[in-house]
Amino acid sequence: MTFEPGARTAWHTHPLGQTLIVIWGLGWVQRWGGPVEEIRPGDVVWFAPEEKHWHGASPTTAMMHIAIQEKKDGKTVDWMEHVSDEQYRR
């Protein structure tokens, strides 16, 4: 998945967790209640099952990652509210 600068997902969870493998660029991830974390090529990020989070590119640099998640009862993701500009810029 490729994110243009400033693009990000909405808050979401995965029933069985998710692994991100950053391929290129500069990205950000955030777990609910935690700080925004910078991610770079070669980084592997794990989100635990049902952990609310978002991920995307930094404001000035695109980012590409591979996302791995499995289905549980036919579902891979639960989408929630959009990440506000205020949340994104923390």
Rosetta blueprint (number, residue, H / E / L):
1 M L
2 T E
3 F E
4 E L
5 P L
6 G L
7 A L
8 R E
9 T L
10 A L
11 W L
12 H E
13 T E
14 H L
15 P L
16 L L
17 G L
18 Q E
19 T E
20 L E
21 I E
22 V E
23 I E
24 W E
25 G E
26 L L
27 G E
28 W E
29 V E
30 Q E
31 R E
32 W L
33 G L
34 G L
35 P L
36 V E
37 E E
38 E E
39 I E
40 R L
41 P L
42 G L
43 D L
44 V E
45 V E
46 W E
47 F E
48 A L
49 P L
50 E L
51 E L
52 K L
53 H E
54 W E
55 H E
56 G E
57 A E
58 S L
59 P L
60 T L
61 T L
62 A L
63 M E
64 M E
65 H E
66 I E
67 A E
68 I E
69 Q L
70 E L
71 K L
72 K E
73 D L
74 G L
75 K E
76 T L
77 V L
78 D E
79 W E
80 M L
81 E L
82 H L
83 V L
84 S L
85 D H
86 E H
87 Q H
88 Y H
89 R L
90 R L
